[in-house]
Amino acid sequence: MFISPAHAQAAGGGGDPMSLTIMMILMFVVLWFIMVRPQMKRAKEHKAMVEALQKGDEVVAAGGMVGKITKMTDAYITIEIAESIEIVVQRGAVQTVLPKGTIKSL
């Protein structure tokens, strides 16, 4: 009486399946260029930096340890962090190579 009967409506938002597929592909491409590609580029740069390490380089290791490379093996490097104090870390733990003479100015 007071409420008119409800009329059924067609469900909206279905859209064309092809447009949905194109939108999903577009979202994947955007995520690739925003997230995945830059991360892969940074990993490639870090790998090249680690491979180019040499004895005598001044580096920052994981955790902020600053020192000079004294010994190197395939998997590990020895870093002198103070006079006659050395630590052994994995090559991948090196975060940055510092310019020569940085440690003396600290």
KETOR-172562 format. One line per field, with one value per residue (C-alpha): residue number from 1; residue in one letter; y negated, x negated, z negated. Coordinates in pm, 1 decimal, padded with zeros to 6 digits. Example, Ala and Ser with C-alpha at 12.3 -4.5 7.8 and 13.67 -1.06 7.14 Angstrom:
<recs>
n = c(1 / 2)
res = c(A / S)
v = c(00450.0 / 00106.0)
u = c(-01230.0 / -01367.0)
w = c(-00780.0 / -00714.0)
</recs>
This chain:
<recs>
n = c(1 / 2 / 3 / 4 / 5 / 6 / 7 / 8 / 9 / 10 / 11 / 12 / 13 / 14 / 15 / 16 / 17 / 18 / 19 / 20 / 21 / 22 / 23 / 24 / 25 / 26 / 27 / 28 / 29 / 30 / 31 / 32 / 33 / 34 / 35 / 36 / 37 / 38 / 39 / 40 / 41 / 42 / 43 / 44 / 45 / 46 / 47 / 48 / 49 / 50 / 51 / 52 / 53 / 54 / 55 / 56 / 57 / 58 / 59 / 60 / 61 / 62 / 63 / 64 / 65 / 66 / 67 / 68 / 69 / 70 / 71 / 72 / 73 / 74 / 75 / 76 / 77 / 78 / 79 / 80 / 81 / 82 / 83 / 84 / 85 / 86 / 87 / 88 / 89 / 90 / 91 / 92 / 93 / 94 / 95 / 96 / 97 / 98 / 99 / 100 / 101 / 102 / 103 / 104 / 105 / 106)
res = c(M / F / I / S / P / A / H / A / Q / A / A / G / G / G / G / D / P / M / S / L / T / I / M / M / I / L / M / F / V / V / L / W / F / I / M / V / R / P / Q / M / K / R / A / K / E / H / K / A / M / V / E / A / L / Q / K / G / D / E / V / V / A / A / G / G / M / V / G / K / I / T / K / M / T / D / A / Y / I / T / I / E / I / A / E / S / I / E / I / V / V / Q / R / G / A / V / Q / T / V / L / P / K / G / T / I / K / S / L)
v = c(00000.0 / -00262.1 / -00094.5 / -00045.5 / 00292.2 / 00307.6 / 00346.4 / 00565.5 / 00398.2 / 00554.4 / 00607.5 / 00330.0 / 00329.8 / 00648.0 / 00474.5 / 00626.6 / 00916.3 / 00786.8 / 00447.6 / 00621.7 / 00823.7 / 00512.6 / 00330.1 / 00619.4 / 00624.8 / 00247.2 / 00269.8 / 00538.0 / 00322.3 / 00019.7 / 00224.6 / 00366.4 / 00020.8 / -00130.1 / 00151.4 / 00449.2 / 00285.8 / 00031.4 / 00304.3 / 00525.7 / 00230.7 / 00164.0 / 00532.0 / 00536.4 / 00223.4 / 00372.4 / 00697.7 / 00507.2 / 00301.0 / 00613.6 / 00782.8 / 00474.6 / 00463.2 / 00458.9 / 00479.0 / 00131.1 / 00004.1 / -00185.9 / -00051.7 / -00068.6 / 00277.7 / 00377.2 / 00227.3 / -00086.1 / 00054.8 / -00161.9 / -00019.2 / 00072.3 / 00407.8 / 00600.4 / 00955.5 / 01104.7 / 01449.9 / 01554.5 / 01526.7 / 01319.2 / 01003.8 / 00889.9 / 00526.0 / 00335.5 / 00111.2 / -00024.4 / 00025.1 / 00403.2 / 00472.6 / 00670.5 / 00823.5 / 01078.9 / 01017.1 / 01162.3 / 00975.1 / 00900.8 / 00718.9 / 00431.6 / 00150.7 / -00130.2 / -00193.6 / -00521.1 / -00762.2 / -00711.6 / -00897.0 / -00908.4 / -00703.7 / -00924.9 / -01229.7 / -01071.2)
u = c(00000.0 / -00244.2 / -00541.4 / -00536.4 / -00651.6 / -01022.1 / -01116.8 / -01410.6 / -01695.4 / -01962.2 / -02287.7 / -02531.0 / -02910.3 / -02942.7 / -03103.2 / -03289.3 / -03522.2 / -03780.4 / -03800.9 / -03847.0 / -04136.9 / -04297.8 / -04264.1 / -04430.1 / -04719.5 / -04756.4 / -04769.1 / -05040.2 / -05247.2 / -05217.8 / -05321.6 / -05615.9 / -05751.0 / -05682.9 / -05795.4 / -05969.4 / -06194.9 / -06360.5 / -06423.2 / -06589.4 / -06803.3 / -06921.0 / -07001.6 / -07204.7 / -07398.6 / -07469.0 / -07593.2 / -07828.7 / -07956.7 / -08020.2 / -08205.4 / -08426.6 / -08545.5 / -08922.2 / -09165.8 / -09211.9 / -08861.6 / -08684.6 / -08333.2 / -08019.6 / -07898.0 / -07553.0 / -07483.8 / -07685.4 / -08034.2 / -08288.2 / -08627.4 / -08892.6 / -08906.3 / -09220.3 / -09152.5 / -08915.1 / -08786.9 / -08511.9 / -08237.6 / -08382.1 / -08583.9 / -08779.2 / -08727.8 / -08956.8 / -08726.7 / -08997.7 / -09369.5 / -09428.2 / -09053.1 / -08910.6 / -08571.0 / -08470.8 / -08151.7 / -07989.9 / -08052.1 / -07679.7 / -07683.4 / -07877.0 / -07631.4 / -07847.8 / -08199.8 / -08329.3 / -08567.1 / -08935.1 / -09041.5 / -08696.1 / -08795.5 / -09095.3 / -08867.5 / -08628.3)
w = c(00000.0 / -00111.8 / 00056.4 / 00428.9 / 00556.9 / 00633.9 / 00994.1 / 01077.9 / 01256.4 / 01472.4 / 01285.7 / 01376.5 / 01404.2 / 01608.1 / 01900.5 / 02189.9 / 02095.5 / 02344.0 / 02171.8 / 01836.3 / 01980.4 / 02127.9 / 01795.1 / 01607.7 / 01856.0 / 01827.5 / 01446.4 / 01467.6 / 01704.7 / 01475.8 / 01170.0 / 01367.8 / 01454.0 / 01111.4 / 00879.0 / 01036.4 / 01295.2 / 01058.9 / 00801.5 / 01063.2 / 01175.4 / 00818.0 / 00766.8 / 01088.4 / 00983.0 / 00637.5 / 00790.9 / 01022.0 / 00727.0 / 00516.9 / 00803.9 / 00852.2 / 00488.3 / 00444.8 / 00158.5 / 00012.4 / 00094.8 / -00181.7 / -00229.7 / -00442.7 / -00544.2 / -00664.2 / -01003.8 / -00924.5 / -00983.8 / -00800.8 / -00715.4 / -00463.7 / -00284.3 / -00383.9 / -00260.3 / -00005.7 / 00084.8 / 00322.5 / 00062.4 / -00224.8 / -00279.0 / -00583.3 / -00679.4 / -00911.9 / -01116.4 / -01348.4 / -01385.6 / -01428.7 / -01457.4 / -01168.1 / -01095.2 / -00833.8 / -00636.8 / -00329.2 / -00006.0 / 00026.9 / -00307.4 / -00152.5 / -00090.7 / 00044.2 / 00165.3 / 00022.3 / 00196.0 / 00111.0 / -00202.9 / -00362.1 / -00667.1 / -00748.8 / -00762.3 / -01012.9)
</recs>
